[in-house]
């Protein structure tokens, strides 16, 4: 048996052997722990999702800049580059300098 399985068996034994009041307290503590674990898992999922979204946006921005630099080398005007890449005109001007 693993350590976790032994802990679970011990907890179950304690739960079954206690009187009603003690069993109720045990259940309340166990529920609180499960709620905390659930909240932490949800926060982790949200954090991962947010990180992926931010990474995707950053990647799209970097790609737009790469394309703009290529278009600058081809001699395209800044307005066309801004329109083609979705970058602000100011950003394109900075890349041209």
C-alpha positions as CSV (number, residue, x, y, z in Angstrom):
1,X,0.0,0.0,0.0
2,X,1.1,3.5,-0.7
3,X,1.4,6.2,2.0
4,X,-1.6,8.0,0.5
5,X,-3.7,4.9,0.7
6,X,-2.7,4.3,4.3
7,X,-3.6,7.9,5.1
8,X,-7.0,7.5,3.5
9,X,-7.7,4.3,5.4
10,X,-6.6,5.9,8.7
11,X,-8.9,8.9,8.0
12,X,-11.8,6.6,7.2
13,X,-11.2,4.6,10.4
14,X,-11.1,7.8,12.5
15,X,-14.2,9.0,10.8
16,X,-16.2,5.8,11.5
17,X,-15.0,5.4,15.1
18,X,-15.8,8.9,16.4
19,X,-19.0,9.9,18.0
20,X,-21.6,11.9,16.0
21,X,-20.2,15.3,17.1
22,X,-16.6,14.3,16.3
23,X,-17.7,12.8,13.0
24,X,-19.5,16.0,12.1
25,X,-16.4,18.1,12.9
26,X,-14.3,15.7,10.8
27,X,-16.7,16.0,7.9
28,X,-16.7,19.8,8.2
29,X,-12.9,19.9,8.2
30,X,-12.7,17.5,5.2
31,X,-15.2,19.6,3.3
32,X,-13.2,22.8,3.9
33,X,-10.1,21.1,2.7
34,X,-11.8,19.8,-0.5
35,X,-13.2,23.3,-1.1
36,X,-9.7,24.9,-0.7
37,X,-8.2,22.3,-3.1
38,X,-11.0,23.0,-5.6
39,X,-10.5,26.7,-5.4
40,X,-6.8,26.4,-5.9
41,X,-7.3,24.1,-8.9
42,X,-9.7,26.6,-10.4
43,X,-7.3,29.4,-9.9
44,X,-4.5,27.4,-11.5
45,X,-6.7,26.6,-14.5
46,X,-7.6,30.3,-14.9
47,X,-3.9,31.3,-14.6
48,X,-2.9,28.8,-17.2
49,X,-5.6,30.1,-19.6
50,X,-4.7,33.7,-19.0
51,X,-1.0,32.9,-19.6
52,X,-1.8,31.1,-22.9
53,X,-3.9,34.1,-24.1
54,X,-1.2,36.6,-23.2
55,X,1.4,34.4,-24.9
56,X,-0.7,34.1,-28.0
57,X,-1.2,37.9,-28.2
58,X,2.5,38.5,-27.7
59,X,3.3,36.0,-30.5
60,X,0.8,37.7,-32.8
61,X,2.4,41.1,-32.1
62,X,5.9,39.8,-32.7
63,X,4.8,38.2,-36.0
64,X,3.1,41.5,-37.1
65,X,6.4,43.3,-36.4
66,X,8.4,40.7,-38.4
67,X,6.1,41.1,-41.3
68,X,6.2,44.9,-41.1
69,X,10.0,44.8,-41.1
70,X,9.9,42.7,-44.3
71,X,7.4,45.1,-45.9
72,X,9.6,48.0,-45.0
73,X,12.6,46.3,-46.7
74,X,10.4,45.9,-49.8
75,X,9.8,49.7,-49.8
76,X,6.0,49.7,-49.0
77,X,4.6,52.9,-47.5
78,X,3.9,53.1,-43.8
79,X,0.1,53.4,-44.2
80,X,-0.1,50.2,-46.3
81,X,2.2,48.4,-43.8
82,X,0.0,49.5,-40.9
83,X,-3.1,48.4,-42.7
84,X,-1.6,45.0,-43.7
85,X,-0.2,44.1,-40.3
86,X,-2.7,45.7,-37.9
87,X,0.0,47.7,-36.2
88,X,-0.5,51.4,-35.3
89,X,1.0,53.9,-37.7
90,X,3.3,55.1,-34.8
91,X,4.6,51.5,-34.4
92,X,5.4,51.3,-38.1
93,X,7.1,54.6,-38.0
94,X,9.3,53.5,-35.1
95,X,10.3,50.4,-37.1
96,X,11.2,52.5,-40.1
97,X,13.7,54.6,-38.1
